[in-house]
């Protein structure tokens, strides 16, 4: 999780806070390796959440970061409009 937080664009101090269960307010660029793009995060809240299996997941504004990136890039929305036959 530490490596992932650093790859997303958080610095070491922010990553340390996240890994110790603290929420951080963040404004700046976040990077998605999956989409190979950056997005400007303006005053978001980041936190690491542990699930029932003790796995760690990064959330932005209480949304899993993968879903948050999709929303920022406008992905996963219906783009087709046409006549059904």
HTML snippet that shows the backbone in 3Dmol.js (N, CA, C, O; Angstrom):
<script src="https://3Dmol.org/build/3Dmol-min.js"></script>
<div id="view" style="width:600px;height:400px;position:relative"></div>
<script>
const pdb = `
ATOM      1  N   UNK A   1       0.837  -1.193   0.000  1.00  0.00           N
ATOM      2  CA  UNK A   1       0.000   0.000   0.000  1.00  0.00           C
ATOM      3  C   UNK A   1       0.878   1.251   0.000  1.00  0.00           C
ATOM      4  O   UNK A   1       0.526   2.254  -0.620  1.00  0.00           O
ATOM      5  N   UNK A   2       2.004   1.197   0.683  1.00  0.00           N
ATOM      6  CA  UNK A   2       2.900   2.355   0.710  1.00  0.00           C
ATOM      7  C   UNK A   2       3.351   2.721  -0.703  1.00  0.00           C
ATOM      8  O   UNK A   2       3.312   3.889  -1.091  1.00  0.00           O
ATOM      9  N   UNK A   3       3.773   1.727  -1.460  1.00  0.00           N
ATOM     10  CA  UNK A   3       4.237   1.948  -2.829  1.00  0.00           C
ATOM     11  C   UNK A   3       3.120   2.547  -3.687  1.00  0.00           C
ATOM     12  O   UNK A   3       3.356   3.466  -4.471  1.00  0.00           O
ATOM     13  N   UNK A   4       1.905   2.018  -3.532  1.00  0.00           N
ATOM     14  CA  UNK A   4       0.775   2.517  -4.308  1.00  0.00           C
ATOM     15  C   UNK A   4       0.480   3.984  -3.997  1.00  0.00           C
ATOM     16  O   UNK A   4       0.256   4.780  -4.909  1.00  0.00           O
ATOM     17  N   UNK A   5       0.479   4.336  -2.723  1.00  0.00           N
ATOM     18  CA  UNK A   5       0.208   5.725  -2.340  1.00  0.00           C
ATOM     19  C   UNK A   5       1.245   6.660  -2.950  1.00  0.00           C
ATOM     20  O   UNK A   5       0.901   7.738  -3.435  1.00  0.00           O
ATOM     21  N   UNK A   6       2.506   6.254  -2.929  1.00  0.00           N
ATOM     22  CA  UNK A   6       3.566   7.068  -3.515  1.00  0.00           C
ATOM     23  C   UNK A   6       3.389   7.178  -5.032  1.00  0.00           C
ATOM     24  O   UNK A   6       3.602   8.247  -5.605  1.00  0.00           O
ATOM     25  N   UNK A   7       3.002   6.082  -5.681  1.00  0.00           N
ATOM     26  CA  UNK A   7       2.785   6.105  -7.134  1.00  0.00           C
ATOM     27  C   UNK A   7       1.609   6.991  -7.519  1.00  0.00           C
ATOM     28  O   UNK A   7       1.626   7.613  -8.581  1.00  0.00           O
ATOM     29  N   UNK A   8       0.586   7.057  -6.667  1.00  0.00           N
ATOM     30  CA  UNK A   8      -0.566   7.913  -6.958  1.00  0.00           C
ATOM     31  C   UNK A   8      -0.198   9.388  -6.870  1.00  0.00           C
ATOM     32  O   UNK A   8      -0.847  10.230  -7.490  1.00  0.00           O
ATOM     33  N   UNK A   9       0.850   9.707  -6.094  1.00  0.00           N
ATOM     34  CA  UNK A   9       1.294  11.092  -6.014  1.00  0.00           C
ATOM     35  C   UNK A   9       1.367  11.667  -4.620  1.00  0.00           C
ATOM     36  O   UNK A   9       1.705  12.840  -4.454  1.00  0.00           O
ATOM     37  N   UNK A  10       1.061  10.873  -3.618  1.00  0.00           N
ATOM     38  CA  UNK A  10       1.190  11.351  -2.243  1.00  0.00           C
ATOM     39  C   UNK A  10       2.658  11.323  -1.845  1.00  0.00           C
ATOM     40  O   UNK A  10       3.404  10.435  -2.260  1.00  0.00           O
ATOM     41  N   UNK A  11       3.074  12.301  -1.035  1.00  0.00           N
ATOM     42  CA  UNK A  11       4.462  12.300  -0.576  1.00  0.00           C
ATOM     43  C   UNK A  11       4.622  11.342   0.609  1.00  0.00           C
ATOM     44  O   UNK A  11       3.648  10.737   1.056  1.00  0.00           O
ATOM     45  N   UNK A  12       5.835  11.209   1.108  1.00  0.00           N
ATOM     46  CA  UNK A  12       6.105  10.238   2.175  1.00  0.00           C
ATOM     47  C   UNK A  12       5.356  10.568   3.462  1.00  0.00           C
ATOM     48  O   UNK A  12       4.846   9.669   4.131  1.00  0.00           O
ATOM     49  N   UNK A  13       5.288  11.844   3.811  1.00  0.00           N
ATOM     50  CA  UNK A  13       4.585  12.243   5.032  1.00  0.00           C
ATOM     51  C   UNK A  13       3.088  11.928   4.933  1.00  0.00           C
ATOM     52  O   UNK A  13       2.493  11.402   5.873  1.00  0.00           O
ATOM     53  N   UNK A  14       2.491  12.255   3.789  1.00  0.00           N
ATOM     54  CA  UNK A  14       1.070  11.971   3.583  1.00  0.00           C
ATOM     55  C   UNK A  14       0.820  10.464   3.594  1.00  0.00           C
ATOM     56  O   UNK A  14      -0.150   9.997   4.191  1.00  0.00           O
ATOM     57  N   UNK A  15       1.688   9.713   2.937  1.00  0.00           N
ATOM     58  CA  UNK A  15       1.554   8.261   2.892  1.00  0.00           C
ATOM     59  C   UNK A  15       1.639   7.674   4.289  1.00  0.00           C
ATOM     60  O   UNK A  15       0.872   6.774   4.632  1.00  0.00           O
ATOM     61  N   UNK A  16       2.561   8.172   5.095  1.00  0.00           N
ATOM     62  CA  UNK A  16       2.710   7.687   6.475  1.00  0.00           C
ATOM     63  C   UNK A  16       1.434   7.925   7.274  1.00  0.00           C
ATOM     64  O   UNK A  16       0.996   7.051   8.022  1.00  0.00           O
ATOM     65  N   UNK A  17       0.837   9.102   7.117  1.00  0.00           N
ATOM     66  CA  UNK A  17      -0.422   9.401   7.812  1.00  0.00           C
ATOM     67  C   UNK A  17      -1.533   8.460   7.349  1.00  0.00           C
ATOM     68  O   UNK A  17      -2.295   7.943   8.165  1.00  0.00           O
ATOM     69  N   UNK A  18      -1.621   8.242   6.042  1.00  0.00           N
ATOM     70  CA  UNK A  18      -2.658   7.346   5.515  1.00  0.00           C
ATOM     71  C   UNK A  18      -2.499   5.935   6.062  1.00  0.00           C
ATOM     72  O   UNK A  18      -3.481   5.298   6.442  1.00  0.00           O
ATOM     73  N   UNK A  19      -1.270   5.448   6.101  1.00  0.00           N
ATOM     74  CA  UNK A  19      -1.029   4.081   6.566  1.00  0.00           C
ATOM     75  C   UNK A  19      -1.254   3.921   8.069  1.00  0.00           C
ATOM     76  O   UNK A  19      -1.412   2.805   8.564  1.00  0.00           O
ATOM     77  N   UNK A  20      -1.268   5.044   8.790  1.00  0.00           N
ATOM     78  CA  UNK A  20      -1.548   4.991  10.226  1.00  0.00           C
ATOM     79  C   UNK A  20      -3.004   5.329  10.531  1.00  0.00           C
ATOM     80  O   UNK A  20      -3.346   5.657  11.667  1.00  0.00           O
ATOM     81  N   UNK A  21      -3.864   5.246   9.503  1.00  0.00           N
ATOM     82  CA  UNK A  21      -5.301   5.381   9.716  1.00  0.00           C
ATOM     83  C   UNK A  21      -5.827   6.794   9.750  1.00  0.00           C
ATOM     84  O   UNK A  21      -6.992   7.006  10.085  1.00  0.00           O
ATOM     85  N   UNK A  22      -5.009   7.762   9.414  1.00  0.00           N
ATOM     86  CA  UNK A  22      -5.471   9.146   9.432  1.00  0.00           C
ATOM     87  C   UNK A  22      -6.016   9.541   8.064  1.00  0.00           C
ATOM     88  O   UNK A  22      -5.532   9.078   7.031  1.00  0.00           O
ATOM     89  N   UNK A  23      -7.018  10.392   8.073  1.00  0.00           N
ATOM     90  CA  UNK A  23      -7.523  10.992   6.839  1.00  0.00           C
ATOM     91  C   UNK A  23      -6.660  12.202   6.543  1.00  0.00           C
ATOM     92  O   UNK A  23      -6.192  12.878   7.459  1.00  0.00           O
ATOM     93  N   UNK A  24      -6.450  12.476   5.261  1.00  0.00           N
ATOM     94  CA  UNK A  24      -5.728  13.694   4.896  1.00  0.00           C
ATOM     95  C   UNK A  24      -6.545  14.464   3.873  1.00  0.00           C
ATOM     96  O   UNK A  24      -7.233  13.873   3.040  1.00  0.00           O
ATOM     97  N   UNK A  25      -6.465  15.766   3.941  1.00  0.00           N
ATOM     98  CA  UNK A  25      -7.046  16.627   2.912  1.00  0.00           C
ATOM     99  C   UNK A  25      -5.951  16.862   1.895  1.00  0.00           C
ATOM    100  O   UNK A  25      -4.806  17.134   2.256  1.00  0.00           O
ATOM    101  N   UNK A  26      -6.300  16.758   0.624  1.00  0.00           N
ATOM    102  CA  UNK A  26      -5.294  16.825  -0.425  1.00  0.00           C
ATOM    103  C   UNK A  26      -5.775  17.665  -1.587  1.00  0.00           C
ATOM    104  O   UNK A  26      -6.923  17.562  -2.018  1.00  0.00           O
ATOM    105  N   UNK A  27      -4.891  18.486  -2.080  1.00  0.00           N
ATOM    106  CA  UNK A  27      -5.104  19.215  -3.323  1.00  0.00           C
ATOM    107  C   UNK A  27      -3.824  19.077  -4.124  1.00  0.00           C
ATOM    108  O   UNK A  27      -2.739  19.393  -3.637  1.00  0.00           O
ATOM    109  N   UNK A  28      -3.953  18.609  -5.346  1.00  0.00           N
ATOM    110  CA  UNK A  28      -2.789  18.421  -6.202  1.00  0.00           C
ATOM    111  C   UNK A  28      -3.088  17.378  -7.255  1.00  0.00           C
ATOM    112  O   UNK A  28      -4.231  16.955  -7.425  1.00  0.00           O
ATOM    113  N   UNK A  29      -2.054  16.970  -7.954  1.00  0.00           N
ATOM    114  CA  UNK A  29      -2.213  15.996  -9.029  1.00  0.00           C
ATOM    115  C   UNK A  29      -2.117  14.582  -8.498  1.00  0.00           C
ATOM    116  O   UNK A  29      -1.247  14.281  -7.680  1.00  0.00           O
ATOM    117  N   UNK A  30      -3.011  13.702  -8.960  1.00  0.00           N
ATOM    118  CA  UNK A  30      -2.946  12.274  -8.676  1.00  0.00           C
ATOM    119  C   UNK A  30      -2.757  11.546  -9.998  1.00  0.00           C
ATOM    120  O   UNK A  30      -3.320  11.935 -11.021  1.00  0.00           O
ATOM    121  N   UNK A  31      -1.971  10.502  -9.966  1.00  0.00           N
ATOM    122  CA  UNK A  31      -1.630   9.766 -11.185  1.00  0.00           C
ATOM    123  C   UNK A  31      -2.251   8.370 -11.167  1.00  0.00           C
ATOM    124  O   UNK A  31      -2.174   7.656 -10.167  1.00  0.00           O
ATOM    125  N   UNK A  32      -2.859   7.999 -12.274  1.00  0.00           N
ATOM    126  CA  UNK A  32      -3.391   6.651 -12.441  1.00  0.00           C
ATOM    127  C   UNK A  32      -2.475   5.881 -13.382  1.00  0.00           C
ATOM    128  O   UNK A  32      -2.369   6.225 -14.560  1.00  0.00           O
ATOM    129  N   UNK A  33      -1.814   4.849 -12.880  1.00  0.00           N
ATOM    130  CA  UNK A  33      -0.998   3.995 -13.735  1.00  0.00           C
ATOM    131  C   UNK A  33      -1.872   3.224 -14.714  1.00  0.00           C
ATOM    132  O   UNK A  33      -1.470   2.970 -15.849  1.00  0.00           O
ATOM    133  N   UNK A  34      -3.064   2.854 -14.270  1.00  0.00           N
ATOM    134  CA  UNK A  34      -3.969   2.081 -15.119  1.00  0.00           C
ATOM    135  C   UNK A  34      -4.334   2.855 -16.394  1.00  0.00           C
ATOM    136  O   UNK A  34      -4.327   2.300 -17.493  1.00  0.00           O
ATOM    137  N   UNK A  35      -4.650   4.131 -16.229  1.00  0.00           N
ATOM    138  CA  UNK A  35      -5.060   4.953 -17.367  1.00  0.00           C
ATOM    139  C   UNK A  35      -3.915   5.811 -17.918  1.00  0.00           C
ATOM    140  O   UNK A  35      -4.072   6.490 -18.932  1.00  0.00           O
ATOM    141  N   UNK A  36      -2.771   5.774 -17.244  1.00  0.00           N
ATOM    142  CA  UNK A  36      -1.587   6.554 -17.625  1.00  0.00           C
ATOM    143  C   UNK A  36      -1.924   8.027 -17.819  1.00  0.00           C
ATOM    144  O   UNK A  36      -1.530   8.659 -18.799  1.00  0.00           O
ATOM    145  N   UNK A  37      -2.666   8.548 -16.848  1.00  0.00           N
ATOM    146  CA  UNK A  37      -3.094   9.948 -16.891  1.00  0.00           C
ATOM    147  C   UNK A  37      -3.042  10.545 -15.491  1.00  0.00           C
ATOM    148  O   UNK A  37      -3.078   9.831 -14.489  1.00  0.00           O
ATOM    149  N   UNK A  38      -2.958  11.872 -15.448  1.00  0.00           N
ATOM    150  CA  UNK A  38      -3.024  12.610 -14.198  1.00  0.00           C
ATOM    151  C   UNK A  38      -4.351  13.340 -14.126  1.00  0.00           C
ATOM    152  O   UNK A  38      -4.948  13.687 -15.145  1.00  0.00           O
ATOM    153  N   UNK A  39      -4.796  13.562 -12.907  1.00  0.00           N
ATOM    154  CA  UNK A  39      -6.024  14.327 -12.706  1.00  0.00           C
ATOM    155  C   UNK A  39      -5.797  15.247 -11.508  1.00  0.00           C
ATOM    156  O   UNK A  39      -5.153  14.867 -10.531  1.00  0.00           O
ATOM    157  N   UNK A  40      -6.333  16.456 -11.600  1.00  0.00           N
ATOM    158  CA  UNK A  40      -6.207  17.414 -10.516  1.00  0.00           C
ATOM    159  C   UNK A  40      -7.263  17.113  -9.460  1.00  0.00           C
ATOM    160  O   UNK A  40      -8.462  17.128  -9.739  1.00  0.00           O
ATOM    161  N   UNK A  41      -6.803  16.842  -8.256  1.00  0.00           N
ATOM    162  CA  UNK A  41      -7.698  16.596  -7.127  1.00  0.00           C
ATOM    163  C   UNK A  41      -7.754  17.881  -6.317  1.00  0.00           C
ATOM    164  O   UNK A  41      -6.738  18.318  -5.776  1.00  0.00           O
ATOM    165  N   UNK A  42      -8.912  18.480  -6.230  1.00  0.00           N
ATOM    166  CA  UNK A  42      -9.053  19.763  -5.549  1.00  0.00           C
ATOM    167  C   UNK A  42      -9.785  19.577  -4.225  1.00  0.00           C
ATOM    168  O   UNK A  42     -10.993  19.342  -4.199  1.00  0.00           O
ATOM    169  N   UNK A  43      -9.044  19.685  -3.132  1.00  0.00           N
ATOM    170  CA  UNK A  43      -9.597  19.593  -1.786  1.00  0.00           C
ATOM    171  C   UNK A  43     -10.394  18.299  -1.560  1.00  0.00           C
ATOM    172  O   UNK A  43     -11.572  18.333  -1.206  1.00  0.00           O
ATOM    173  N   UNK A  44      -9.729  17.169  -1.771  1.00  0.00           N
ATOM    174  CA  UNK A  44     -10.357  15.866  -1.538  1.00  0.00           C
ATOM    175  C   UNK A  44      -9.882  15.304  -0.207  1.00  0.00           C
ATOM    176  O   UNK A  44      -8.882  15.756   0.350  1.00  0.00           O
ATOM    177  N   UNK A  45     -10.600  14.325   0.288  1.00  0.00           N
ATOM    178  CA  UNK A  45     -10.207  13.619   1.504  1.00  0.00           C
ATOM    179  C   UNK A  45      -9.765  12.226   1.117  1.00  0.00           C
ATOM    180  O   UNK A  45     -10.513  11.477   0.489  1.00  0.00           O
ATOM    181  N   UNK A  46      -8.543  11.881   1.493  1.00  0.00           N
ATOM    182  CA  UNK A  46      -7.998  10.556   1.209  1.00  0.00           C
ATOM    183  C   UNK A  46      -7.908   9.774   2.507  1.00  0.00           C
ATOM    184  O   UNK A  46      -7.605  10.328   3.563  1.00  0.00           O
ATOM    185  N   UNK A  47      -8.176   8.475   2.412  1.00  0.00           N
ATOM    186  CA  UNK A  47      -8.060   7.604   3.576  1.00  0.00           C
ATOM    187  C   UNK A  47      -7.808   6.180   3.107  1.00  0.00           C
ATOM    188  O   UNK A  47      -8.202   5.788   2.008  1.00  0.00           O
ATOM    189  N   UNK A  48      -7.145   5.422   3.962  1.00  0.00           N
ATOM    190  CA  UNK A  48      -6.938   4.003   3.698  1.00  0.00           C
ATOM    191  C   UNK A  48      -7.890   3.242   4.601  1.00  0.00           C
ATOM    192  O   UNK A  48      -7.923   3.446   5.815  1.00  0.00           O
ATOM    193  N   UNK A  49      -8.662   2.361   3.983  1.00  0.00           N
ATOM    194  CA  UNK A  49      -9.662   1.582   4.716  1.00  0.00           C
ATOM    195  C   UNK A  49      -9.269   0.118   4.686  1.00  0.00           C
ATOM    196  O   UNK A  49      -8.823  -0.404   3.665  1.00  0.00           O
ATOM    197  N   UNK A  50      -9.442  -0.531   5.819  1.00  0.00           N
ATOM    198  CA  UNK A  50      -9.160  -1.958   5.944  1.00  0.00           C
ATOM    199  C   UNK A  50     -10.481  -2.712   5.900  1.00  0.00           C
ATOM    200  O   UNK A  50     -11.405  -2.404   6.652  1.00  0.00           O
ATOM    201  N   UNK A  51     -10.565  -3.711   5.008  1.00  0.00           N
ATOM    202  CA  UNK A  51     -11.809  -4.487   4.916  1.00  0.00           C
ATOM    203  C   UNK A  51     -11.809  -5.624   5.938  1.00  0.00           C
ATOM    204  O   UNK A  51     -10.885  -5.756   6.740  1.00  0.00           O
ATOM    205  N   UNK A  52     -12.856  -6.436   5.893  1.00  0.00           N
ATOM    206  CA  UNK A  52     -12.991  -7.517   6.880  1.00  0.00           C
ATOM    207  C   UNK A  52     -11.890  -8.571   6.753  1.00  0.00           C
ATOM    208  O   UNK A  52     -11.633  -9.306   7.706  1.00  0.00           O
ATOM    209  N   UNK A  53     -11.245  -8.654   5.605  1.00  0.00           N
ATOM    210  CA  UNK A  53     -10.130  -9.593   5.421  1.00  0.00           C
ATOM    211  C   UNK A  53      -8.780  -8.942   5.707  1.00  0.00           C
ATOM    212  O   UNK A  53      -7.729  -9.518   5.423  1.00  0.00           O
ATOM    213  N   UNK A  54      -8.821  -7.745   6.266  1.00  0.00           N
ATOM    214  CA  UNK A  54      -7.630  -6.991   6.649  1.00  0.00           C
ATOM    215  C   UNK A  54      -6.817  -6.500   5.452  1.00  0.00           C
ATOM    216  O   UNK A  54      -5.629  -6.210   5.589  1.00  0.00           O
ATOM    217  N   UNK A  55      -7.445  -6.404   4.285  1.00  0.00           N
ATOM    218  CA  UNK A  55      -6.800  -5.823   3.107  1.00  0.00           C
ATOM    219  C   UNK A  55      -6.972  -4.309   3.161  1.00  0.00           C
ATOM    220  O   UNK A  55      -7.990  -3.807   3.638  1.00  0.00           O
ATOM    221  N   UNK A  56      -5.972  -3.590   2.671  1.00  0.00           N
ATOM    222  CA  UNK A  56      -6.005  -2.135   2.683  1.00  0.00           C
ATOM    223  C   UNK A  56      -6.415  -1.598   1.318  1.00  0.00           C
ATOM    224  O   UNK A  56      -5.969  -2.091   0.282  1.00  0.00           O
ATOM    225  N   UNK A  57      -7.273  -0.578   1.335  1.00  0.00           N
ATOM    226  CA  UNK A  57      -7.754   0.043   0.109  1.00  0.00           C
ATOM    227  C   UNK A  57      -7.749   1.555   0.274  1.00  0.00           C
ATOM    228  O   UNK A  57      -8.197   2.081   1.293  1.00  0.00           O
ATOM    229  N   UNK A  58      -7.240   2.245  -0.734  1.00  0.00           N
ATOM    230  CA  UNK A  58      -7.223   3.700  -0.719  1.00  0.00           C
ATOM    231  C   UNK A  58      -8.542   4.235  -1.254  1.00  0.00           C
ATOM    232  O   UNK A  58      -9.032   3.789  -2.292  1.00  0.00           O
ATOM    233  N   UNK A  59      -9.112   5.197  -0.534  1.00  0.00           N
ATOM    234  CA  UNK A  59     -10.368   5.831  -0.934  1.00  0.00           C
ATOM    235  C   UNK A  59     -10.160   7.336  -1.048  1.00  0.00           C
ATOM    236  O   UNK A  59      -9.422   7.938  -0.269  1.00  0.00           O
ATOM    237  N   UNK A  60     -10.821   7.928  -2.026  1.00  0.00           N
ATOM    238  CA  UNK A  60     -10.853   9.380  -2.191  1.00  0.00           C
ATOM    239  C   UNK A  60     -12.304   9.811  -2.038  1.00  0.00           C
ATOM    240  O   UNK A  60     -13.178   9.354  -2.774  1.00  0.00           O
ATOM    241  N   UNK A  61     -12.549  10.687  -1.084  1.00  0.00           N
ATOM    242  CA  UNK A  61     -13.926  11.127  -0.783  1.00  0.00           C
ATOM    243  C   UNK A  61     -14.851   9.929  -0.582  1.00  0.00           C
ATOM    244  O   UNK A  61     -15.978   9.911  -1.076  1.00  0.00           O
ATOM    245  N   UNK A  62     -14.361   8.939   0.143  1.00  0.00           N
ATOM    246  CA  UNK A  62     -15.101   7.726   0.517  1.00  0.00           C
ATOM    247  C   UNK A  62     -15.454   6.843  -0.672  1.00  0.00           C
ATOM    248  O   UNK A  62     -16.352   6.007  -0.574  1.00  0.00           O
ATOM    249  N   UNK A  63     -14.759   7.017  -1.791  1.00  0.00           N
ATOM    250  CA  UNK A  63     -14.959   6.193  -2.988  1.00  0.00           C
ATOM    251  C   UNK A  63     -13.646   5.475  -3.266  1.00  0.00           C
ATOM    252  O   UNK A  63     -12.589   6.106  -3.214  1.00  0.00           O
ATOM    253  N   UNK A  64     -13.675   4.171  -3.562  1.00  0.00           N
ATOM    254  CA  UNK A  64     -12.430   3.489  -3.920  1.00  0.00           C
ATOM    255  C   UNK A  64     -11.726   4.246  -5.046  1.00  0.00           C
ATOM    256  O   UNK A  64     -12.373   4.720  -5.979  1.00  0.00           O
ATOM    257  N   UNK A  65     -10.409   4.357  -4.954  1.00  0.00           N
ATOM    258  CA  UNK A  65      -9.673   5.216  -5.879  1.00  0.00           C
ATOM    259  C   UNK A  65      -9.850   4.807  -7.335  1.00  0.00           C
ATOM    260  O   UNK A  65      -9.874   5.676  -8.207  1.00  0.00           O
ATOM    261  N   UNK A  66      -9.975   3.514  -7.630  1.00  0.00           N
ATOM    262  CA  UNK A  66     -10.187   3.080  -9.015  1.00  0.00           C
ATOM    263  C   UNK A  66     -11.497   3.654  -9.558  1.00  0.00           C
ATOM    264  O   UNK A  66     -11.547   4.134 -10.690  1.00  0.00           O
ATOM    265  N   UNK A  67     -12.548   3.603  -8.753  1.00  0.00           N
ATOM    266  CA  UNK A  67     -13.843   4.163  -9.151  1.00  0.00           C
ATOM    267  C   UNK A  67     -13.756   5.683  -9.262  1.00  0.00           C
ATOM    268  O   UNK A  67     -14.341   6.277 -10.168  1.00  0.00           O
ATOM    269  N   UNK A  68     -13.029   6.308  -8.345  1.00  0.00           N
ATOM    270  CA  UNK A  68     -12.880   7.762  -8.365  1.00  0.00           C
ATOM    271  C   UNK A  68     -12.204   8.206  -9.663  1.00  0.00           C
ATOM    272  O   UNK A  68     -12.634   9.175 -10.289  1.00  0.00           O
ATOM    273  N   UNK A  69     -11.140   7.493 -10.068  1.00  0.00           N
ATOM    274  CA  UNK A  69     -10.471   7.822 -11.331  1.00  0.00           C
ATOM    275  C   UNK A  69     -11.439   7.668 -12.504  1.00  0.00           C
ATOM    276  O   UNK A  69     -11.464   8.523 -13.389  1.00  0.00           O
ATOM    277  N   UNK A  70     -12.228   6.609 -12.529  1.00  0.00           N
ATOM    278  CA  UNK A  70     -13.200   6.420 -13.614  1.00  0.00           C
ATOM    279  C   UNK A  70     -14.155   7.602 -13.706  1.00  0.00           C
ATOM    280  O   UNK A  70     -14.465   8.082 -14.796  1.00  0.00           O
ATOM    281  N   UNK A  71     -14.614   8.063 -12.552  1.00  0.00           N
ATOM    282  CA  UNK A  71     -15.537   9.203 -12.543  1.00  0.00           C
ATOM    283  C   UNK A  71     -14.850  10.467 -13.050  1.00  0.00           C
ATOM    284  O   UNK A  71     -15.455  11.255 -13.776  1.00  0.00           O
ATOM    285  N   UNK A  72     -13.589  10.663 -12.668  1.00  0.00           N
ATOM    286  CA  UNK A  72     -12.865  11.858 -13.081  1.00  0.00           C
ATOM    287  C   UNK A  72     -12.611  11.864 -14.586  1.00  0.00           C
ATOM    288  O   UNK A  72     -12.626  12.918 -15.222  1.00  0.00           O
ATOM    289  N   UNK A  73     -12.380  10.686 -15.146  1.00  0.00           N
ATOM    290  CA  UNK A  73     -12.093  10.576 -16.571  1.00  0.00           C
ATOM    291  C   UNK A  73     -13.361  10.388 -17.402  1.00  0.00           C
ATOM    292  O   UNK A  73     -13.287  10.308 -18.628  1.00  0.00           O
ATOM    293  N   UNK A  74     -14.524  10.317 -16.750  1.00  0.00           N
ATOM    294  CA  UNK A  74     -15.786  10.152 -17.471  1.00  0.00           C
ATOM    295  C   UNK A  74     -15.951   8.776 -18.062  1.00  0.00           C
ATOM    296  O   UNK A  74     -16.630   8.617 -19.076  1.00  0.00           O
ATOM    297  N   UNK A  75     -15.344   7.775 -17.452  1.00  0.00           N
ATOM    298  CA  UNK A  75     -15.432   6.408 -17.958  1.00  0.00           C
ATOM    299  C   UNK A  75     -16.536   5.642 -17.246  1.00  0.00           C
ATOM    300  O   UNK A  75     -16.940   5.997 -16.139  1.00  0.00           O
ATOM    301  N   UNK A  76     -17.013   4.600 -17.888  1.00  0.00           N
ATOM    302  CA  UNK A  76     -18.029   3.757 -17.271  1.00  0.00           C
ATOM    303  C   UNK A  76     -19.433   4.298 -17.422  1.00  0.00           C
ATOM    304  O   UNK A  76     -20.376   3.744 -16.857  1.00  0.00           O
ATOM    305  N   UNK A  77     -19.583   5.361 -18.168  1.00  0.00           N
ATOM    306  CA  UNK A  77     -20.911   5.919 -18.398  1.00  0.00           C
ATOM    307  C   UNK A  77     -21.380   5.490 -19.773  1.00  0.00           C
ATOM    308  O   UNK A  77     -20.578   5.291 -20.686  1.00  0.00           O
ATOM    309  N   UNK A  78     -22.660   5.351 -19.907  1.00  0.00           N
ATOM    310  CA  UNK A  78     -23.231   4.985 -21.201  1.00  0.00           C
ATOM    311  C   UNK A  78     -22.963   6.097 -22.202  1.00  0.00           C
ATOM    312  O   UNK A  78     -23.339   7.249 -21.981  1.00  0.00           O
ATOM    313  N   UNK A  79     -22.317   5.749 -23.292  1.00  0.00           N
ATOM    314  CA  UNK A  79     -22.020   6.739 -24.321  1.00  0.00           C
ATOM    315  C   UNK A  79     -22.805   6.479 -25.594  1.00  0.00           C
ATOM    316  O   UNK A  79     -22.867   7.335 -26.476  1.00  0.00           O
ATOM    317  N   UNK A  80     -23.400   5.307 -25.691  1.00  0.00           N
ATOM    318  CA  UNK A  80     -24.127   4.966 -26.918  1.00  0.00           C
ATOM    319  C   UNK A  80     -25.542   5.509 -26.855  1.00  0.00           C
ATOM    320  O   UNK A  80     -26.270   5.322 -25.880  1.00  0.00           O
ATOM    321  N   UNK A  81     -25.895   6.174 -27.911  1.00  0.00           N
ATOM    322  CA  UNK A  81     -27.283   6.631 -28.058  1.00  0.00           C
ATOM    323  C   UNK A  81     -27.686   6.317 -29.471  1.00  0.00           C
ATOM    324  O   UNK A  81     -27.069   6.795 -30.422  1.00  0.00           O
ATOM    325  N   UNK A  82     -28.681   5.546 -29.609  1.00  0.00           N
ATOM    326  CA  UNK A  82     -29.122   5.182 -30.940  1.00  0.00           C
ATOM    327  C   UNK A  82     -30.467   4.487 -30.867  1.00  0.00           C
ATOM    328  O   UNK A  82     -31.057   4.327 -29.799  1.00  0.00           O
ATOM    329  N   UNK A  83     -30.918   4.093 -32.005  1.00  0.00           N
ATOM    330  CA  UNK A  83     -32.191   3.404 -32.081  1.00  0.00           C
ATOM    331  C   UNK A  83     -31.986   1.915 -31.835  1.00  0.00           C
ATOM    332  O   UNK A  83     -31.055   1.300 -32.356  1.00  0.00           O
ATOM    333  N   UNK A  84     -32.858   1.366 -31.047  1.00  0.00           N
ATOM    334  CA  UNK A  84     -32.839  -0.087 -30.837  1.00  0.00           C
ATOM    335  C   UNK A  84     -33.740  -0.725 -31.855  1.00  0.00           C
ATOM    336  O   UNK A  84     -34.842  -0.245 -32.118  1.00  0.00           O
ATOM    337  N   UNK A  85     -33.279  -1.788 -32.418  1.00  0.00           N
ATOM    338  CA  UNK A  85     -34.084  -2.481 -33.415  1.00  0.00           C
ATOM    339  C   UNK A  85     -34.461  -3.836 -32.935  1.00  0.00           C
ATOM    340  O   UNK A  85     -35.145  -4.574 -33.645  1.00  0.00           O
TER     341      UNK A  85
END
`;
const viewer = $3Dmol.createViewer("view");
viewer.addModel(pdb, "pdb");
viewer.setStyle({}, {cartoon: {color: "spectrum"}});
viewer.zoomTo();
viewer.render();
</script>
